[in-house]
Every structure is written in structure tokens, then in C-alpha cells.
Amino acid sequence: MHVLALTDERGRMIWISAARHGRTHDITAARRDRILAHLRAAGLGALADLGFLGLDDDADDPVIVTGFKATRARKLTPAEKEANRILAAGRAPVEHGFAHLKNWRILTKLRTDPARATHLLRALIVLTNLDAATAK
């Protein structure tokens, strides 16, 4: 199963996409959900992993910030490595948000239609955010 999610800077889930088959690529899902258009309309930006590299083609006004990818032919410069470290630090709370969602054991054995999974995931986000709010 493949889902996209947006979190706030503290790692709380604020949006989740519809569930898709696991073979769906991140960029394909983001384009189908029109993530760039929604972020631009809201005046927001997002930090993303390398799975979204190449999604945002507006170099003058980027909405999605990704890291730099090394290849066999081209190694990363020290500045690119530092930029990747800073991006990883900014994305750490996001990864914690995903990890917190994955604490629901039902997701490890979930084998169902993506439409049903979407309803379940959105309910789990409500419960996860409620659990996080009461834990404080």
C-alpha cells in the first residue's frame, strides 16, 4: 500500500492521500493528488525525500525541497552533503510522525482494497492526533 502524508513541523499528521497500490511511485501519486497546486494555493512549502526529486520544476519558486542525489559518475560536493544533513534534520519530526502512525499494529497485516484502507488510515490519523494531544 502507498500513501502520501503531510505533517506539520512537529510531526503531527495533517493530511493523508488516498491509499494506492504499493507499486505507485511517489511522484505519480503527488501529481495525481495535485500536491504542488494545493501547496502553492495555501502558500506553503514542504520538505521531501529523494523520492520526490524532479517533482517541482519551478526553480524560481520551489514548493517542494528535496536533497541532492549522488550517482556513480557524480559524487556530492561538501556543500550538497551539508544541505542534505540540514534537510534530514528538518525532516526528522516528519519521520517520527510516520513512525507514530505505524505503531498501529493493524497496518502491518493490512491486506484490503485501497478504498477501505483509505478510510482506516484517515481514522487512524484522528486517533493518532488525539493520542498525541492527550499524552501532553
C-alpha positions in Angstrom: 0.0 0.0 0.0 1.2 3.5 -0.8 0.1 6.7 0.8 1.4 10.3 0.9 1.0 12.3 4.0 1.7 15.9 5.1 2.7 16.7 8.7 3.3 19.9 10.5 6.8 20.9 11.8 6.2 18.8 14.9 5.4 15.6 13.1 1.6 15.7 13.6 -0.3 14.3 10.6 -2.4 17.0 8.9 -3.3 15.3 5.6 -3.2 11.8 4.1 -3.8 10.8 0.5 -6.0 8.0 -0.7 -4.3 4.7 -0.4 -2.9 3.3 -3.7 -1.3 0.1 -4.7 2.3 -0.2 -3.4 3.8 -0.1 -6.8 2.8 3.6 -7.2 5.8 5.9 -7.3 5.9 9.0 -5.0 5.9 11.5 -7.9 3.0 9.8 -9.7 0.9 9.9 -6.5 1.8 13.5 -5.8 0.9 14.6 -9.4 -2.5 12.7 -9.2 -3.2 14.5 -5.9 -2.0 17.8 -7.3 0.2 18.4 -4.2 2.1 21.2 -5.8 -1.0 23.2 -6.7 -2.5 22.8 -3.3 0.7 23.8 -1.5 1.1 26.9 -3.8 -2.6 27.9 -3.2 -2.1 27.6 0.5 1.2 29.5 0.4 3.0 26.5 2.0 6.1 24.5 1.2 7.3 21.0 2.0 10.4 19.1 2.8 10.5 15.8 0.9 12.8 12.9 0.5 14.6 11.9 -2.7 11.5 10.0 -4.0 10.2 13.5 -4.9 13.3 14.6 -6.8 12.2 16.2 -10.0 8.6 16.8 -9.0 8.8 20.6 -8.6 10.0 22.1 -11.9 9.7 25.7 -10.9 13.3 26.7 -10.0 12.3 30.3 -9.3 9.6 29.5 -6.7 10.1 25.9 -5.4 7.4 24.5 -3.2 9.0 21.1 -2.6 12.5 21.0 -1.2 14.4 17.8 -1.8 18.0 16.8 -1.2 20.8 16.1 -3.6 21.4 12.7 -5.1 24.8 11.2 -5.8 25.4 9.0 -8.8 28.3 6.8 -9.7 29.5 9.4 -12.1 29.0 12.4 -9.8 29.7 12.5 -6.1 28.2 15.1 -3.8 30.1 18.2 -3.0 30.7 19.1 0.6 28.0 21.8 0.3 25.5 19.4 -1.1 26.3 16.9 1.7 25.7 19.7 4.3 22.4 20.7 2.6 21.3 17.0 2.8 22.2 16.9 6.5 20.2 20.1 7.2 17.2 18.7 5.3 17.4 15.4 7.1 17.3 17.3 10.5 14.3 19.2 9.3 12.5 16.1 8.2 13.2 14.1 11.4 9.9 15.1 13.1 8.1 14.1 9.9 9.6 10.7 10.0 8.6 10.4 13.7 5.0 11.3 12.7 5.0 8.4 10.2 6.6 6.1 12.8 3.9 7.0 15.3 1.2 6.2 12.7 2.9 2.8 12.0 2.6 2.0 15.8 -1.0 0.9 15.0 -0.4 -2.8 14.5 -3.3 -3.2 12.2 -1.2 -1.6 9.4 1.4 -4.4 9.5 -1.2 -7.0 8.4 -3.5 -4.9 6.3 -4.5 -6.6 3.1 -7.6 -5.0 1.7 -8.9 -2.8 -1.1 -7.2 0.6 -1.2 -10.6 2.4 -0.8 -11.1 0.6 2.5 -7.6 1.2 3.6 -8.1 5.0 3.0 -10.9 5.1 5.4 -9.0 3.2 8.0 -5.9 5.3 7.6 -7.9 8.6 8.0 -9.5 7.2 11.1 -6.1 6.2 12.5 -4.8 9.8 11.9 -7.6 11.1 14.0 -6.8 8.6 16.8 -3.1 9.3 16.5 -3.5 13.0 16.8 -5.9 12.5 19.7 -3.5 10.2 21.4 -0.6 12.7 20.9 -2.8 15.6 22.3 -3.8 13.7 25.4 -0.2 12.5 26.1 1.0 16.1 26.7 
